[in-house]
């Protein structure tokens, strides 16, 4: 099953979901704010945050950098 990357339209949080290819992005819930408007980004398979080439400095991203591994 592919991993998709989503960005929440509401809070800008970027997260990943295992989903079937048929899954509807509109039903993907932001784990941070619960908003169901997420935009599917181009997926990188297996999102290892490999050592830092320009990382994501998103505005308003004060997300408690919790469960990322
Ligand atoms: Zn959100």
PDB file of the backbone (N, CA, C, O) and the ligand in Angstrom, with CONECT records:
HET     ZN  A 101       1
ATOM      1  N   UNK A   1       0.842  -1.203   0.000  1.00  0.00           N
ATOM      2  CA  UNK A   1       0.000   0.000   0.000  1.00  0.00           C
ATOM      3  C   UNK A   1       0.878   1.254   0.000  1.00  0.00           C
ATOM      4  O   UNK A   1       1.852   1.346   0.747  1.00  0.00           O
ATOM      5  N   UNK A   2       0.533   2.164  -0.806  1.00  0.00           N
ATOM      6  CA  UNK A   2       1.378   3.367  -0.904  1.00  0.00           C
ATOM      7  C   UNK A   2       1.181   4.307   0.270  1.00  0.00           C
ATOM      8  O   UNK A   2       0.148   4.310   0.940  1.00  0.00           O
ATOM      9  N   UNK A   3       2.181   5.076   0.481  1.00  0.00           N
ATOM     10  CA  UNK A   3       2.097   6.129   1.483  1.00  0.00           C
ATOM     11  C   UNK A   3       1.828   7.434   0.765  1.00  0.00           C
ATOM     12  O   UNK A   3       2.495   7.780  -0.209  1.00  0.00           O
ATOM     13  N   UNK A   4       0.856   8.136   1.258  1.00  0.00           N
ATOM     14  CA  UNK A   4       0.590   9.435   0.690  1.00  0.00           C
ATOM     15  C   UNK A   4       0.902  10.520   1.701  1.00  0.00           C
ATOM     16  O   UNK A   4       0.771  10.351   2.914  1.00  0.00           O
ATOM     17  N   UNK A   5       1.313  11.616   1.151  1.00  0.00           N
ATOM     18  CA  UNK A   5       1.582  12.748   2.001  1.00  0.00           C
ATOM     19  C   UNK A   5       0.462  13.747   1.814  1.00  0.00           C
ATOM     20  O   UNK A   5       0.022  14.016   0.697  1.00  0.00           O
ATOM     21  N   UNK A   6       0.024  14.276   2.899  1.00  0.00           N
ATOM     22  CA  UNK A   6      -1.053  15.243   2.835  1.00  0.00           C
ATOM     23  C   UNK A   6      -0.674  16.516   3.558  1.00  0.00           C
ATOM     24  O   UNK A   6       0.137  16.526   4.484  1.00  0.00           O
ATOM     25  N   UNK A   7      -1.280  17.568   3.110  1.00  0.00           N
ATOM     26  CA  UNK A   7      -1.142  18.805   3.846  1.00  0.00           C
ATOM     27  C   UNK A   7      -2.522  19.312   4.182  1.00  0.00           C
ATOM     28  O   UNK A   7      -3.403  19.412   3.328  1.00  0.00           O
ATOM     29  N   UNK A   8      -2.680  19.620   5.421  1.00  0.00           N
ATOM     30  CA  UNK A   8      -3.967  20.098   5.891  1.00  0.00           C
ATOM     31  C   UNK A   8      -4.198  21.530   5.417  1.00  0.00           C
ATOM     32  O   UNK A   8      -3.331  22.397   5.532  1.00  0.00           O
ATOM     33  N   UNK A   9      -5.365  21.741   4.896  1.00  0.00           N
ATOM     34  CA  UNK A   9      -5.693  23.081   4.420  1.00  0.00           C
ATOM     35  C   UNK A   9      -5.962  24.023   5.578  1.00  0.00           C
ATOM     36  O   UNK A   9      -5.851  25.243   5.453  1.00  0.00           O
ATOM     37  N   UNK A  10      -6.302  23.456   6.657  1.00  0.00           N
ATOM     38  CA  UNK A  10      -6.682  24.284   7.788  1.00  0.00           C
ATOM     39  C   UNK A  10      -5.472  24.780   8.565  1.00  0.00           C
ATOM     40  O   UNK A  10      -5.336  25.977   8.817  1.00  0.00           O
ATOM     41  N   UNK A  11      -4.617  23.881   8.932  1.00  0.00           N
ATOM     42  CA  UNK A  11      -3.502  24.272   9.796  1.00  0.00           C
ATOM     43  C   UNK A  11      -2.149  24.114   9.121  1.00  0.00           C
ATOM     44  O   UNK A  11      -1.125  24.517   9.672  1.00  0.00           O
ATOM     45  N   UNK A  12      -2.143  23.538   7.948  1.00  0.00           N
ATOM     46  CA  UNK A  12      -0.890  23.422   7.218  1.00  0.00           C
ATOM     47  C   UNK A  12      -0.021  22.264   7.653  1.00  0.00           C
ATOM     48  O   UNK A  12       1.103  22.101   7.180  1.00  0.00           O
ATOM     49  N   UNK A  13      -0.539  21.481   8.537  1.00  0.00           N
ATOM     50  CA  UNK A  13       0.204  20.335   9.026  1.00  0.00           C
ATOM     51  C   UNK A  13       0.390  19.318   7.907  1.00  0.00           C
ATOM     52  O   UNK A  13      -0.535  19.039   7.144  1.00  0.00           O
ATOM     53  N   UNK A  14       1.579  18.778   7.822  1.00  0.00           N
ATOM     54  CA  UNK A  14       1.856  17.772   6.799  1.00  0.00           C
ATOM     55  C   UNK A  14       1.993  16.417   7.464  1.00  0.00           C
ATOM     56  O   UNK A  14       2.730  16.242   8.435  1.00  0.00           O
ATOM     57  N   UNK A  15       1.276  15.487   6.922  1.00  0.00           N
ATOM     58  CA  UNK A  15       1.280  14.167   7.533  1.00  0.00           C
ATOM     59  C   UNK A  15       1.212  13.105   6.445  1.00  0.00           C
ATOM     60  O   UNK A  15       1.024  13.398   5.264  1.00  0.00           O
ATOM     61  N   UNK A  16       1.369  11.888   6.877  1.00  0.00           N
ATOM     62  CA  UNK A  16       1.382  10.795   5.923  1.00  0.00           C
ATOM     63  C   UNK A  16       0.343   9.761   6.276  1.00  0.00           C
ATOM     64  O   UNK A  16       0.038   9.521   7.445  1.00  0.00           O
ATOM     65  N   UNK A  17      -0.188   9.161   5.244  1.00  0.00           N
ATOM     66  CA  UNK A  17      -1.206   8.151   5.446  1.00  0.00           C
ATOM     67  C   UNK A  17      -0.935   6.960   4.541  1.00  0.00           C
ATOM     68  O   UNK A  17      -0.579   7.108   3.372  1.00  0.00           O
ATOM     69  N   UNK A  18      -1.108   5.801   5.100  1.00  0.00           N
ATOM     70  CA  UNK A  18      -1.197   4.626   4.257  1.00  0.00           C
ATOM     71  C   UNK A  18      -2.602   4.586   3.698  1.00  0.00           C
ATOM     72  O   UNK A  18      -3.582   4.568   4.443  1.00  0.00           O
ATOM     73  N   UNK A  19      -2.689   4.572   2.396  1.00  0.00           N
ATOM     74  CA  UNK A  19      -4.027   4.534   1.835  1.00  0.00           C
ATOM     75  C   UNK A  19      -4.044   3.745   0.554  1.00  0.00           C
ATOM     76  O   UNK A  19      -3.046   3.643  -0.160  1.00  0.00           O
ATOM     77  N   UNK A  20      -5.175   3.203   0.288  1.00  0.00           N
ATOM     78  CA  UNK A  20      -5.355   2.605  -1.008  1.00  0.00           C
ATOM     79  C   UNK A  20      -5.419   3.709  -2.043  1.00  0.00           C
ATOM     80  O   UNK A  20      -5.726   4.862  -1.741  1.00  0.00           O
ATOM     81  N   UNK A  21      -5.131   3.333  -3.234  1.00  0.00           N
ATOM     82  CA  UNK A  21      -5.056   4.312  -4.305  1.00  0.00           C
ATOM     83  C   UNK A  21      -6.428   4.898  -4.574  1.00  0.00           C
ATOM     84  O   UNK A  21      -6.570   5.959  -5.182  1.00  0.00           O
ATOM     85  N   UNK A  22      -7.421   4.182  -4.108  1.00  0.00           N
ATOM     86  CA  UNK A  22      -8.783   4.644  -4.339  1.00  0.00           C
ATOM     87  C   UNK A  22      -9.288   5.568  -3.247  1.00  0.00           C
ATOM     88  O   UNK A  22     -10.384   6.121  -3.343  1.00  0.00           O
ATOM     89  N   UNK A  23      -8.502   5.726  -2.237  1.00  0.00           N
ATOM     90  CA  UNK A  23      -8.963   6.525  -1.124  1.00  0.00           C
ATOM     91  C   UNK A  23      -9.194   7.965  -1.546  1.00  0.00           C
ATOM     92  O   UNK A  23      -8.503   8.502  -2.413  1.00  0.00           O
ATOM     93  N   UNK A  24     -10.152   8.553  -0.930  1.00  0.00           N
ATOM     94  CA  UNK A  24     -10.511   9.912  -1.282  1.00  0.00           C
ATOM     95  C   UNK A  24      -9.765  10.894  -0.397  1.00  0.00           C
ATOM     96  O   UNK A  24      -9.918  10.878   0.824  1.00  0.00           O
ATOM     97  N   UNK A  25      -8.978  11.727  -0.995  1.00  0.00           N
ATOM     98  CA  UNK A  25      -8.205  12.698  -0.210  1.00  0.00           C
ATOM     99  C   UNK A  25      -9.111  13.580   0.616  1.00  0.00           C
ATOM    100  O   UNK A  25      -8.727  14.056   1.684  1.00  0.00           O
ATOM    101  N   UNK A  26     -10.285  13.793   0.132  1.00  0.00           N
ATOM    102  CA  UNK A  26     -11.208  14.668   0.839  1.00  0.00           C
ATOM    103  C   UNK A  26     -11.660  14.063   2.154  1.00  0.00           C
ATOM    104  O   UNK A  26     -12.225  14.742   3.010  1.00  0.00           O
ATOM    105  N   UNK A  27     -11.402  12.780   2.295  1.00  0.00           N
ATOM    106  CA  UNK A  27     -11.827  12.150   3.538  1.00  0.00           C
ATOM    107  C   UNK A  27     -10.666  11.941   4.495  1.00  0.00           C
ATOM    108  O   UNK A  27     -10.811  11.329   5.553  1.00  0.00           O
ATOM    109  N   UNK A  28      -9.560  12.441   4.115  1.00  0.00           N
ATOM    110  CA  UNK A  28      -8.397  12.256   4.959  1.00  0.00           C
ATOM    111  C   UNK A  28      -8.343  13.335   6.017  1.00  0.00           C
ATOM    112  O   UNK A  28      -8.379  14.534   5.741  1.00  0.00           O
ATOM    113  N   UNK A  29      -8.258  12.862   7.200  1.00  0.00           N
ATOM    114  CA  UNK A  29      -8.371  13.766   8.323  1.00  0.00           C
ATOM    115  C   UNK A  29      -7.011  14.212   8.818  1.00  0.00           C
ATOM    116  O   UNK A  29      -6.085  13.411   8.941  1.00  0.00           O
ATOM    117  N   UNK A  30      -6.906  15.467   9.092  1.00  0.00           N
ATOM    118  CA  UNK A  30      -5.689  15.967   9.698  1.00  0.00           C
ATOM    119  C   UNK A  30      -5.581  15.446  11.122  1.00  0.00           C
ATOM    120  O   UNK A  30      -6.511  15.605  11.912  1.00  0.00           O
ATOM    121  N   UNK A  31      -4.461  14.830  11.455  1.00  0.00           N
ATOM    122  CA  UNK A  31      -4.301  14.289  12.802  1.00  0.00           C
ATOM    123  C   UNK A  31      -4.106  15.376  13.838  1.00  0.00           C
ATOM    124  O   UNK A  31      -4.205  15.128  15.040  1.00  0.00           O
ATOM    125  N   UNK A  32      -3.836  16.548  13.383  1.00  0.00           N
ATOM    126  CA  UNK A  32      -3.561  17.612  14.327  1.00  0.00           C
ATOM    127  C   UNK A  32      -4.825  18.353  14.709  1.00  0.00           C
ATOM    128  O   UNK A  32      -5.123  18.534  15.889  1.00  0.00           O
ATOM    129  N   UNK A  33      -5.563  18.779  13.702  1.00  0.00           N
ATOM    130  CA  UNK A  33      -6.718  19.610  13.997  1.00  0.00           C
ATOM    131  C   UNK A  33      -8.021  18.910  13.647  1.00  0.00           C
ATOM    132  O   UNK A  33      -9.097  19.404  13.982  1.00  0.00           O
ATOM    133  N   UNK A  34      -7.938  17.775  12.982  1.00  0.00           N
ATOM    134  CA  UNK A  34      -9.141  17.031  12.692  1.00  0.00           C
ATOM    135  C   UNK A  34      -9.898  17.533  11.481  1.00  0.00           C
ATOM    136  O   UNK A  34     -10.973  17.027  11.160  1.00  0.00           O
ATOM    137  N   UNK A  35      -9.355  18.502  10.825  1.00  0.00           N
ATOM    138  CA  UNK A  35     -10.004  19.037   9.641  1.00  0.00           C
ATOM    139  C   UNK A  35      -9.988  18.009   8.518  1.00  0.00           C
ATOM    140  O   UNK A  35      -8.991  17.317   8.315  1.00  0.00           O
ATOM    141  N   UNK A  36     -11.064  17.914   7.810  1.00  0.00           N
ATOM    142  CA  UNK A  36     -11.132  16.942   6.730  1.00  0.00           C
ATOM    143  C   UNK A  36     -10.934  17.586   5.371  1.00  0.00           C
ATOM    144  O   UNK A  36     -11.580  17.204   4.396  1.00  0.00           O
ATOM    145  N   UNK A  37     -10.074  18.528   5.309  1.00  0.00           N
ATOM    146  CA  UNK A  37      -9.733  19.071   4.004  1.00  0.00           C
ATOM    147  C   UNK A  37      -8.229  19.000   3.855  1.00  0.00           C
ATOM    148  O   UNK A  37      -7.493  19.877   4.308  1.00  0.00           O
ATOM    149  N   UNK A  38      -7.806  17.967   3.227  1.00  0.00           N
ATOM    150  CA  UNK A  38      -6.379  17.793   3.076  1.00  0.00           C
ATOM    151  C   UNK A  38      -6.034  17.666   1.620  1.00  0.00           C
ATOM    152  O   UNK A  38      -6.797  17.126   0.819  1.00  0.00           O
ATOM    153  N   UNK A  39      -4.901  18.160   1.305  1.00  0.00           N
ATOM    154  CA  UNK A  39      -4.446  18.112  -0.067  1.00  0.00           C
ATOM    155  C   UNK A  39      -3.387  17.044  -0.197  1.00  0.00           C
ATOM    156  O   UNK A  39      -2.438  16.992   0.586  1.00  0.00           O
ATOM    157  N   UNK A  40      -3.550  16.216  -1.162  1.00  0.00           N
ATOM    158  CA  UNK A  40      -2.568  15.158  -1.348  1.00  0.00           C
ATOM    159  C   UNK A  40      -1.343  15.712  -2.051  1.00  0.00           C
ATOM    160  O   UNK A  40      -1.431  16.310  -3.124  1.00  0.00           O
ATOM    161  N   UNK A  41      -0.232  15.504  -1.434  1.00  0.00           N
ATOM    162  CA  UNK A  41       1.010  15.939  -2.062  1.00  0.00           C
ATOM    163  C   UNK A  41       1.584  14.793  -2.856  1.00  0.00           C
ATOM    164  O   UNK A  41       1.150  13.647  -2.740  1.00  0.00           O
ATOM    165  N   UNK A  42       2.547  15.119  -3.646  1.00  0.00           N
ATOM    166  CA  UNK A  42       3.234  14.052  -4.349  1.00  0.00           C
ATOM    167  C   UNK A  42       3.963  13.201  -3.342  1.00  0.00           C
ATOM    168  O   UNK A  42       4.706  13.707  -2.500  1.00  0.00           O
ATOM    169  N   UNK A  43       3.753  11.947  -3.430  1.00  0.00           N
ATOM    170  CA  UNK A  43       4.238  11.094  -2.372  1.00  0.00           C
ATOM    171  C   UNK A  43       5.674  10.673  -2.603  1.00  0.00           C
ATOM    172  O   UNK A  43       6.089  10.312  -3.705  1.00  0.00           O
ATOM    173  N   UNK A  44       6.379  10.735  -1.553  1.00  0.00           N
ATOM    174  CA  UNK A  44       7.671  10.096  -1.557  1.00  0.00           C
ATOM    175  C   UNK A  44       7.471   8.750  -0.903  1.00  0.00           C
ATOM    176  O   UNK A  44       6.911   8.655   0.189  1.00  0.00           O
ATOM    177  N   UNK A  45       7.914   7.746  -1.550  1.00  0.00           N
ATOM    178  CA  UNK A  45       7.753   6.449  -0.926  1.00  0.00           C
ATOM    179  C   UNK A  45       8.650   6.367   0.292  1.00  0.00           C
ATOM    180  O   UNK A  45       9.819   6.749   0.237  1.00  0.00           O
ATOM    181  N   UNK A  46       8.123   5.887   1.353  1.00  0.00           N
ATOM    182  CA  UNK A  46       8.875   5.802   2.592  1.00  0.00           C
ATOM    183  C   UNK A  46       9.566   7.112   2.920  1.00  0.00           C
ATOM    184  O   UNK A  46      10.614   7.455   2.371  1.00  0.00           O
ATOM    185  N   UNK A  47       8.953   7.808   3.812  1.00  0.00           N
ATOM    186  CA  UNK A  47       9.366   9.166   4.079  1.00  0.00           C
ATOM    187  C   UNK A  47      10.428   9.223   5.145  1.00  0.00           C
ATOM    188  O   UNK A  47      10.164   9.642   6.272  1.00  0.00           O
ATOM    189  N   UNK A  48      11.570   8.823   4.814  1.00  0.00           N
ATOM    190  CA  UNK A  48      12.626   8.988   5.790  1.00  0.00           C
ATOM    191  C   UNK A  48      13.114  10.417   5.705  1.00  0.00           C
ATOM    192  O   UNK A  48      13.463  10.913   4.633  1.00  0.00           O
ATOM    193  N   UNK A  49      13.131  11.050   6.818  1.00  0.00           N
ATOM    194  CA  UNK A  49      13.667  12.395   6.816  1.00  0.00           C
ATOM    195  C   UNK A  49      15.175  12.317   6.724  1.00  0.00           C
ATOM    196  O   UNK A  49      15.894  12.533   7.700  1.00  0.00           O
ATOM    197  N   UNK A  50      15.615  12.015   5.577  1.00  0.00           N
ATOM    198  CA  UNK A  50      17.041  11.862   5.379  1.00  0.00           C
ATOM    199  C   UNK A  50      17.746  13.159   5.712  1.00  0.00           C
ATOM    200  O   UNK A  50      17.160  14.242   5.710  1.00  0.00           O
ATOM    201  N   UNK A  51      18.967  13.013   5.985  1.00  0.00           N
ATOM    202  CA  UNK A  51      19.711  14.134   6.524  1.00  0.00           C
ATOM    203  C   UNK A  51      19.562  15.371   5.667  1.00  0.00           C
ATOM    204  O   UNK A  51      19.404  15.303   4.448  1.00  0.00           O
ATOM    205  N   UNK A  52      19.618  16.488   6.336  1.00  0.00           N
ATOM    206  CA  UNK A  52      18.977  17.682   5.884  1.00  0.00           C
ATOM    207  C   UNK A  52      19.443  18.361   4.638  1.00  0.00           C
ATOM    208  O   UNK A  52      20.358  19.183   4.682  1.00  0.00           O
ATOM    209  N   UNK A  53      18.854  18.047   3.556  1.00  0.00           N
ATOM    210  CA  UNK A  53      18.850  19.020   2.488  1.00  0.00           C
ATOM    211  C   UNK A  53      17.576  19.810   2.658  1.00  0.00           C
ATOM    212  O   UNK A  53      16.497  19.237   2.804  1.00  0.00           O
ATOM    213  N   UNK A  54      17.689  21.064   2.641  1.00  0.00           N
ATOM    214  CA  UNK A  54      16.652  22.035   2.924  1.00  0.00           C
ATOM    215  C   UNK A  54      15.348  21.456   3.424  1.00  0.00           C
ATOM    216  O   UNK A  54      14.534  20.962   2.644  1.00  0.00           O
ATOM    217  N   UNK A  55      15.164  21.515   4.665  1.00  0.00           N
ATOM    218  CA  UNK A  55      13.990  20.873   5.214  1.00  0.00           C
ATOM    219  C   UNK A  55      12.779  21.790   5.132  1.00  0.00           C
ATOM    220  O   UNK A  55      12.844  22.916   4.640  1.00  0.00           O
ATOM    221  N   UNK A  56      11.714  21.277   5.618  1.00  0.00           N
ATOM    222  CA  UNK A  56      10.466  21.996   5.498  1.00  0.00           C
ATOM    223  C   UNK A  56      10.349  23.038   6.594  1.00  0.00           C
ATOM    224  O   UNK A  56      10.178  22.715   7.769  1.00  0.00           O
ATOM    225  N   UNK A  57      10.441  24.252   6.197  1.00  0.00           N
ATOM    226  CA  UNK A  57      10.217  25.311   7.161  1.00  0.00           C
ATOM    227  C   UNK A  57       8.870  25.934   6.852  1.00  0.00           C
ATOM    228  O   UNK A  57       8.768  26.930   6.136  1.00  0.00           O
ATOM    229  N   UNK A  58       7.875  25.341   7.392  1.00  0.00           N
ATOM    230  CA  UNK A  58       6.555  25.838   7.072  1.00  0.00           C
ATOM    231  C   UNK A  58       6.115  26.874   8.087  1.00  0.00           C
ATOM    232  O   UNK A  58       6.449  26.804   9.270  1.00  0.00           O
ATOM    233  N   UNK A  59       5.391  27.792   7.612  1.00  0.00           N
ATOM    234  CA  UNK A  59       4.906  28.830   8.497  1.00  0.00           C
ATOM    235  C   UNK A  59       3.830  28.271   9.413  1.00  0.00           C
ATOM    236  O   UNK A  59       3.054  27.392   9.039  1.00  0.00           O
ATOM    237  N   UNK A  60       3.810  28.783  10.562  1.00  0.00           N
ATOM    238  CA  UNK A  60       2.793  28.361  11.503  1.00  0.00           C
ATOM    239  C   UNK A  60       2.921  26.923  11.925  1.00  0.00           C
ATOM    240  O   UNK A  60       1.972  26.335  12.443  1.00  0.00           O
ATOM    241  N   UNK A  61       4.074  26.357  11.711  1.00  0.00           N
ATOM    242  CA  UNK A  61       4.226  24.964  12.085  1.00  0.00           C
ATOM    243  C   UNK A  61       4.818  24.794  13.437  1.00  0.00           C
ATOM    244  O   UNK A  61       5.949  24.326  13.576  1.00  0.00           O
ATOM    245  N   UNK A  62       4.094  25.155  14.412  1.00  0.00           N
ATOM    246  CA  UNK A  62       4.590  24.959  15.752  1.00  0.00           C
ATOM    247  C   UNK A  62       4.053  23.665  16.320  1.00  0.00           C
ATOM    248  O   UNK A  62       3.827  23.527  17.522  1.00  0.00           O
ATOM    249  N   UNK A  63       3.861  22.749  15.445  1.00  0.00           N
ATOM    250  CA  UNK A  63       3.302  21.498  15.877  1.00  0.00           C
ATOM    251  C   UNK A  63       4.210  20.851  16.892  1.00  0.00           C
ATOM    252  O   UNK A  63       5.421  20.780  16.682  1.00  0.00           O
ATOM    253  N   UNK A  64       3.672  20.395  17.952  1.00  0.00           N
ATOM    254  CA  UNK A  64       4.497  19.675  18.902  1.00  0.00           C
ATOM    255  C   UNK A  64       5.069  18.477  18.207  1.00  0.00           C
ATOM    256  O   UNK A  64       4.377  17.484  17.983  1.00  0.00           O
ATOM    257  N   UNK A  65       6.302  18.563  17.875  1.00  0.00           N
ATOM    258  CA  UNK A  65       6.874  17.540  17.017  1.00  0.00           C
ATOM    259  C   UNK A  65       6.880  16.194  17.708  1.00  0.00           C
ATOM    260  O   UNK A  65       7.920  15.669  18.107  1.00  0.00           O
ATOM    261  N   UNK A  66       5.748  15.686  17.827  1.00  0.00           N
ATOM    262  CA  UNK A  66       5.545  14.475  18.586  1.00  0.00           C
ATOM    263  C   UNK A  66       5.921  13.223  17.835  1.00  0.00           C
ATOM    264  O   UNK A  66       7.106  12.915  17.705  1.00  0.00           O
ATOM    265  N   UNK A  67       4.972  12.517  17.351  1.00  0.00           N
ATOM    266  CA  UNK A  67       5.223  11.136  16.947  1.00  0.00           C
ATOM    267  C   UNK A  67       5.904  10.907  15.637  1.00  0.00           C
ATOM    268  O   UNK A  67       5.554   9.967  14.923  1.00  0.00           O
ATOM    269  N   UNK A  68       6.832  11.697  15.301  1.00  0.00           N
ATOM    270  CA  UNK A  68       7.515  11.430  14.047  1.00  0.00           C
ATOM    271  C   UNK A  68       8.719  10.544  14.272  1.00  0.00           C
ATOM    272  O   UNK A  68       9.500  10.735  15.204  1.00  0.00           O
ATOM    273  N   UNK A  69       8.840   9.594  13.413  1.00  0.00           N
ATOM    274  CA  UNK A  69      10.015   8.773  13.526  1.00  0.00           C
ATOM    275  C   UNK A  69      10.693   8.673  12.174  1.00  0.00           C
ATOM    276  O   UNK A  69      11.724   8.012  12.048  1.00  0.00           O
TER     277      UNK A  69
HETATM  278 ZN    ZN A 101      -4.960  20.441  10.346  1.00  0.00          ZN
END
